[in-house]
Amino acid sequence: MSVPNGRHSQPHANSTGPQTPGRDRPAKKVDAKPWGERKKPQREVVVPSEFRPAVRYDDLERIANTISLESGSHVVPSVSKGEPLRFLIYGQGTALDDAIRCVNQFIDRARTKTAASTTWAKLKAFDANEWCRNELKVMEDQHKAQFKTAPSEEEPPPCKVIVGWSDDLQLRGVSPRDAFGGQLEALDPIRTSDEVFISLTRKMQLTIEGYHPSNVQDAEEHIQNLVRKVEGTFFKPEPINFILDHTEGIDVLLHGIKDWPIQSNELIPQLKVSPMMDEHGYFRNRDIDPALLARVQHQLLCVLESVRYERGTYDLVIRYGCLAVGGLKKEERGNKYSVEGFQMGISRAKITLRVTKWLGDRQLENNLLDRLMAAEHLLEPVGSSGSSASMFAPGKLQNVRPIFRGTWLLEDLNSPNVAQAIVIQIDWTEDEEGYYEKMAPQFFKLRQEKVLPEDHLDINLMELGDARGWHFGLESMQAISKSTVSRALVGFADRVRMSPECAKDFKSTKAFAIWDFPGFKSLGSRLDKVYTFGIKETRYEVEALTMWYPRAAPCWGIFVRHRDWKMLLNPLEKLPPGHSVSFGDTFQSFLPDDGLASVSTQGTSKSLSELVKMKGGELPPAGKGIKLLAEKLIKLSGVINGY
């Protein structure tokens, strides 16, 4: 999938002469020169055709000026034939989101009124309390805005500290201006929140000045966190690809794809069992190499350390799926390679390896749910993993009921400069009476020009004899407020509904959601029916998903998480600039020795720079937690494959 590059044409912001309602034009009171010279606005809010109110241009101009004052951004409206087409927004930081939120509120209010009431410019009744609040807010904003400028030379702030620049970043040729902008504008949130002045010396040092020692101290800590965040962007973990059953065969065969929900040019590798080697599945009877587990443990720790300064919605997940290799020609189908040659090709990046989200075998999938519900030696029933996680656990595995989840990838109509995708996720969970209830939609955005969440971790443990493997991943997106999302996308989410047939019968094999895409393009979608089971004597959970991709029969996937991983990573979703999240002892927090208690506030872990320097024999030995997790995964794959 690729994101279309087409965008709405930009209105001319430097037009002069008489204005008519039938033309696109900027607000009259806007100084056209400084804003018109900008090549592109930072944000754009397109008013969907079905949401456009009939409004006089003078009123629209007044509204835009009000939004500009309230948000701190510069808002330029554009109209055609008496209807607003779009709002161009110039600004930076949180002021952009504030402006989008105000514009969306105007659209929501205006489309519920008649043309006459919208056109008539009304004044609200005077509210003394609101006036006081607004005046206090203006005074506070003006007070904080002074810290974006240079301090007074006549009365310099009494508190001052100098922060040296990172040696690691200096070696990489990264200066403070490279990291934080020419005017250090990326530090503005720290300037205003901590109320300090920040400037750059000729020696690439940052000077922090303020009126209170505590403010300067806080700002120093926040800047150090931002520096660590920049250092973390250069950390690229090396993939770990290991064949668990490498002693069971000599050759690797390449098969063509079948039973996949998505077309691909990849091939499926599978180990050919040899009578001269260990019998198929023998690896399940022995412990996994402790050195391998130590590498996995260390890599996971490094990645978690690198992201704890980075805002985002993170999902630490282990999935079991079909193996796929890319970078080979179709003519390679049917060829075979030695196990050593296959491993070398992956390690030297001559071929790419990934673990898909589906098992890739219809015959295996047909009775998968029955096998899981019969695995009472390994699994136990738990409550719903959806939004209603407080639901009581059923008494038997056979009584586990699913939740339903829909995920849609849609083009952001408010991104004029680059291709930007918005992810909409909706859950349906059981209420107290056993009926499925639609939860509030969640909205996320992906990195620019990306159509998949960013994966910060790439660990693949292959069960090559079954052409499947385990992938350890840490995926991230950016959660966004509903108030800043295009009204068209919000309207789409509101219209999605569950089909009456599936609402009555959760065992139905038909796609359970109904929706349409008026006026914008879909970049992808997936429907999931999620059955959740617990792994006995631990807090690890197994999700068995029936997945519907567009134009394909449903397929199955397996995902494993610890029940507390989401709680540990949740603070990163709303992380303020310059702050960080502490995981305590990361080993014990994410990989508890007993698989149960997953929160360890005691102790600390090494910094990322210290961890990266550790090699080979310097790595800490594999702990009980990673060994326990690996043992449970191997047992689970045995159940999945029917051993």
N, C-alpha and C positions, 0 to 999 in steps of 0.2 A: 504494500500500500504506500502511496505517496500523497502528500498534501498538495492540492491544487495551488498554483501560484497566482491565479487571477485575483485581483483586488478591485474595489470600487475606485473610480477615478477621484482625484483630489480636487476640491473646489479651489478657485483662485483666491488667495488671501490678500492680494495686492491690487485688486481691481479698483478703479476709480470711476467717477461719473455717477449719473443718476442710477438708482437701484430700483428694480422692479420685483414684485413677488414671484415672478416666473423664472428667476435666475438663481443659481447658487451664488451666495455672497457671504462675506464675513459680517459680523456685527458692526453697526455704523460707528460706534464710539471706540472701536479698537484701532490703535495705532498700527496701520497696515504694514509699515516698513519693517519694524523689528520682527514681527511675527511672520510676515510674508516672506522674509528672507530665509526663514527656516525651510529646509528641504522637505521635511516630513514632520507631522505631529508625533508626539510620543505615544499617544493613544487616540483612538477614534471610536465613538459610539454610533453605530448605524441604527437608525430608527426603523424597525421592521414595517413593511407597508401596511400590515393589518393593525399596527399600533400607532399610526401617525394621526395625531389630532389636527383638526383645522384650527390654526392659530395665526393671529396677526403677527407680522414681523416685528413690530415695535414691542409687543409683549414677549416674543421669543428673545429679542435682544435684551430686554430687562431681565429675563430669567437667566440668560447666559452670564450677564454681569453679576447677578446675585450669586450664582454658583461659583464664579471666579473668586469673589470675595470670600465666600464661605470655605472654599476648598484650598485656596492658595495656588491654584493652577489658573492658566489662561484658557478660557473656553470660547470657541468661535462657532456659532451655529451656521447651518447652511439650509436654505429652504428652496422649494420649487413648487409653484402653483399653490401657494398658501399652506404647504405641508412641510414640516421639518424632515430633512433627509438624513442628516448626521450632525454630530457635534465633534469638532476637532479640539483636542486637548493638548496643551503645551505645559510642561512642568517636569517635576522629578519627585522620586520617592513616594511616600505615602500620600502626598497631595494628589497624585494621579488617581489613586483608588478612591479618595474622597470625592473627587470631581465625578468619576464614573458613577459612584453611589448616588450622588445628587441628581445627575442626569437621568438615571434609571428611575428614581423616585418621581421626577417630573413626568416621565413617560407613563408610569403606572397611574399617576393621578389624572393626567390630562386625558387619557383614553377612556376614562369612565365618565367624563363630563360631556355636555353638549357643546356644539361649536360656539354658541352664543355665550355660554358661561365661561368657556375657555378664553374667548377673545376679550371679554370685559376684564380690564385690569382692576382687581379688587385690592383693598388694603385690609389686612387682618386687624381685629380689635386689639387695642393696646394691652399688653400683658406686662405688668411691672416686673414680675419675677423673671420672665423670659428675657426682658430687656437687661436686667442685672446680670443674668447668666451670660448673655451675649457680650456685654461690656467687659466682664471679667475674662471671658475667653479671648477677646481682642487684646486686652492688656497682657494676658499671659503669653499669647502668641508673639506680641511685639517684644516682650521681655526676652523670650527664648531666641527670637530672630537675631538679636544683637550678637549672639555668640557665633553666628556664621560670618561675622566680619572680624576685623583686627581689633585687639583691645586698645583702650585709650592709652596714648603715650604719656599724657599728663598724670593720670591716676592708674598705673598698671596694676593688674591683679596681684595680691600679695603671695599667692601660692603658685609654685611653679615646679615642674618636673620635666626631665628630658628622657625620652624613650629611644633607645638605640634601635637601628634597623636590623632585621634578621640576617645573620651571616649566610644562612642557606639561601635566602632570596637574593642576596648580593652576588653570590657565586653564580646564580642562575640569570643574573642581569636584570632582575626585577626591582625597580625603584618604588618608593612610596607613591609617586604619581602614576606609575603603571598599575599599581594595585588599587588605588583609591581615587583616581581621576586627577586631572590637571590642577584643579583647585581643592583637591582632597574632599570633593563633594560627597563621596561615599561615607565620610565620617560625620556628616551633618546630623544624623540621628543621635550620635554620641554627643556632639556639641550641644544640641538642644535638650536632650534628656538629662545629661549630667551637668549642664550649664557651665561649660568650659570653652576656652579658646584653644584651637589647635592649629599650629603652623609648622612649616617645614624649614629646617636649617640647611645650610649648604653642605653639611656633612651627612646628609640623608638621615637626620635625626628628627623626631617629632617632638615639638615643644607643647606641653599642656599647661595652660594657665587658668586659674579660677579664683573665686573669692572664698572658697571653703576647702580645707584640706581633704575632707571626705569625698567631695565631688571630684577633685583631682585624682585621688586614689582610685575611685570607681572608674573614672575615664581611662586611667592607665591600664587597669585590668581588662576593660572592654577592648581597648586597642590591641593589647597582647592577644586576646582571643581572636580578633579579626586577622591578625598576622598569622596565627596558627591555622585559621581557616584558609588563608591564601596558600600557606605551605601545604595544606592537605590537598589542594587542587592538583598538585604536581605528583601526588602519590597514585601510582597506577599498579594495583596488585597484579602479580603474575598469575595466570591461570594455573590451577592444579588439575591435572587430568591423570587419573590412575585407574588401571584395570584390576579390579578386585579378583577376578578369576583367571589371571594370566597364566596360571599353571595347568589349566585344563585344555589347552589347545595350542596349536602351532601357527595356524593360518587364520587370517581375518578375511571373510568374504564380503563383497559389496552387493547389496540387493537394491532393487528398485522400490519405489514408494507405492504402498497400497493402503487403503483404509485411512487416509489422512483427510482432515477437514479443510486443509489449505493446500493449494498446489505449490510445488517446490521442485527445484532442480537438484536437490540434495539426494544423497544415497544413504542407505541404512547399513552400518557395519555390524557384522555378527561373527563371533568366534566359532570356528569349526572345531567341534570336540574331537580329540584324538585319543585312540586307545592306548597310545604310548604315554599319555599324560594322566593327570588326576581325572576322576570321573566328574561328569557335569554336576555342578552344585556343591562340590566338595568344599569350596571356600567358605560355605556357611557353617562348617563344623570347626573352623579355627578362628583365632583372634585376628583382627586386622592389624597390620604392621604398626606398632606404636610410633615409629618415626613418621609415617604418613599422617597419623592422627595429630601428632605434634605440629606438623606443617599446617594442617587444616585449622587447628586451634589457634595458631599464631596468625594465620591470614585473617581469620575472622576477627581477632582482637585488633589487628592493624586497621581494618576497614571500619570497625565501630569507633575506634579512636579518631579516625579521619573525618567522620561525619558528625561528631557530637558538637561541632561548631556551626553546622550548616542547617539552615531551616528547611523543613520539608516533611512530607508524610511518608514514612518509611515502613516497609514490610519485609521483615526477615522471614524467609520461607524456604523450606526444603521440598522439592517436588520430585516425583518419580515419573519418568516418561521414556518415550522412544528415543534412541540415539540417532543422530543425523550428522553427516559430514558434508561439507561444501568445499568448493574450490577444485572439484574434479569434473572431468568431462563425462558426458552421458555414456561414452564408449567404455568407461571404466566399470560399468555395470556388469556384474558376473566375474570380475577379476578378483584376485586374492593377493594379500600381502602377508608377510610374516608379522607376528605380534610385535617384534622389535621394530620393524620398519614402519608399522602403523603408529606405534607410540612415538617414534622419532619424527614422523611427518607432522604429528600434532604439536609436539614440543617445539619444532622449528617453524611452526605457523605455515607450513606448506599446504595444509588442509585445515579447515575449521571444524570444530566439534561443538555440538550443542545438545542439550536434553530438551525435547519438546514438552509441551504441557499436556500431551495426550499419550495414551499407551500405545496407540497405533496398531491394534490387533483386535478386530471385531469379535473374533471367537473368544479371545481372552476376556473381553469386556462384557460379554453376554451374561456371565454368571458372577461378575465381580462383586456386586452388592451382596449376593447370597454368601459368597466366601467370607466377606468381611463380617457379616452378621453371624456367621457360624464360628468365628475365631474367638471364642470365649476365653481361651488360654492367654490371649494377648490383649484383647480390646474389651472395653466396657462402655456402657451408654453414658452420655453426658447431656447437659442442657444445650439449648440452641447456641450456636456460635454467632448468631446474627445480633441485631440491635437489641432484641429481647433476651439477653444472655441470662436473665434471672429465671427463666423457665425451669421447672423441675425436670430432672433427668428421668427418662422412662425406665421401667424396671428391667427390660430386656433389650438386647441389641436389636432384635427383630422389630421392636416398637419405636425405634428412632425415626423421627419425622424430619423432613428436610426444611431448609429455608430456600427462598428463591432470590436470585440476584441478577440484575441486568446491567450491563456495562456498554456504553455507547461512546464512540470516538467521533467528535464532530468538529468541523472547522470553526474557529473563532471568528465571528463576523466583525469583531472590534479590533483586529490586528492589521492595520493598514500597511505596515512596513515589512513584516516577515510572516511566513507560514506558521501559524500557532494552532495547536490542537487542544480542544477542551474535552475532558473525560467526565461523563455523567454516570453516576452509579446509584442504583435504586435497589433496596432490599424489600422483600415481602416476608414478614415473620408472623408466627402464630400469636393470636391474642388469647385471652383467658378462656374463651369459648371454643377454641380450636379452629377459628377462621383466620385466613391469611390477610394481614393488614399491610398496606403500602406505607413504608417509612419515608421520611423526608429525603429528597434527592441530595446527594453529595456531589460537589463540583471540584474538579482538579484541572490543572494545566500541566502540559508536558514542556520539556525544553524546546526552544525554538527549532522548527523544522524537524521535530521528532514525532514519531507515531507510536512509540513504545515507552514505557517507564524506563528510567535510567537504572541499570543494574550495576551496583558497585562491587559485586563479588562474583567470581567465576570459579567455582569448585565443582568438579564433575567426577564422581566415583562410578565407574562403569561396571555393570554386570554384562559383559560383552557376549556371553553365551546366550543370553536372552535378548540381546540387542536393546537393552534398556539400561537406565542409570539414574543416579541421584544427583540433583543439582542443588547446591547451596547458593542462594541468591539474596541480595539486599536491594530491593527495588524502591525507587523514590519518585514521587510526584509533588507538586505544590498545591496544597488545598487553597481554594479561593472562596470568598464569601459570595453567597447567592446574590447579594445586592450589587456586586460588580460584574455579574454575568449578563451577557446580551439577553434582552427580554424575549427574543425569539427562542433561545435555548432553554430559558426558564419555562416558557410556554410549552415547549416540546416535552420537558420532563413532567410537567403537570398533566399532560394528556396521556402519557404512557399508562396503560392499565393491564391488569391480569385478565387473561381469558376466562370466561365463566366456567368452561369445562375443566380447566386445570385448578381453578379455585375450589371446585367441588371434589375433584379427584387428583390428589397430589402424585399418584402413581402414573398419571397419563404420560405418554412418551412424546407428546406434541409440544412444540415451543409454547411457552406459557404466557408471553407478553404480546401486546398489540400496540403498535405505534405507527407514525408516519413522519416523513421528513419534508414539510412544506418550506420551500424557499432556501434550503441550504443542503450541502452535501454531507453524506455520511462517509467517514473514513474507515469505519469498521464497527462491529458490534459483536457481543457474545452474551448468551443467556446461560446461567448456571443454576442447576438444582444441587444443593449442597447438603450432604449427609455428614454429620460430625460424630466421631467416636473418640473415646479417650484411650490412651495406652495405659494399661494397668500399672498401678504403683508409681505413676509419674504424673506430671501435669502436661505432658505432651498430648497433642490432639491430632487426629488424622481426619482430613476432609476428603471425601470421595465425591467428585463432581461429575454430573452429567452436563456436558457443554454443547450448546447449539451455536455453531458458527453459521454465517449466512450461506445459503444455498448448499447445505451439507447435512447429512444425517448426524444425530447426536453422537458424541464420543465421550470417553471417560478419562479423568485425570485424578492423580493422588497428590495431596499437599500435606505437609507436616509442619506444625508450629508448636512452640511452647505457649501455654495459656497466658504467660506474663510478658512475652516479648512485646506485644502491642503496647502494654502499659509502660514499659521501660522506654519505648521509642516515642510515645505520644507527646512528651514535652517539646520535642523538636518541631512539631507542627506549627507552633506559635512562638517560636524562639525569637526574642527581640535581637536587633543587631548588636554585636559585641558580646553577647551572652553565650553560655555553653551549658550542656547537660552533663551531669556527673553520673556515671554508672557504678560508682564505687569500685569494687573488685570486679572487673568485667568478666573474668573467668567464672566466678561464682554467680554473678547476676544472670548471665545468658546460658551458661552450661553448668547448672548446679550439680554437685556430686551425686545427690540422690534423685535428681530429675524432678524434684518437688519445689521447694522454696527457691524462687528465682529472683529475689530481691536482696542484694547485699550492699548495704550502705557503708559497710566498714571497709577500710583500706582504699587504696588507689592503684591505678595501673600506670605503667610507664608511658611517657610521651610518645607520640608517633615517630619522632626522629630517633628516639632510643630504640623503639621496636624495629624500625626498618633496618637499623644497623646490625641487628642480631641475625646471624647466619648459622646454618648447620647445627653443630654441636652446642651452640650457644642458646638454642631455643629451649624454653621450658619443656619438661617432659609432658606427654599427654596426660591430662588429668582424668579423674574418675568420671567427670561429667561428659566429656567427648566420647569416652569409651562406652559409657552407658547408652548414649544416643546412637552411636554406630551399631551397637548390638541390637537395639530395638528396630532400627531401619532394616537391617538384614533379615530379622524375623518377619517384619512386615512385608518385605518384597517376596518372601517365601509364601506368605498367605496370598498375595496378589497373583503370583504365578501358579498357584495351586500345588505347591510342593508339600 
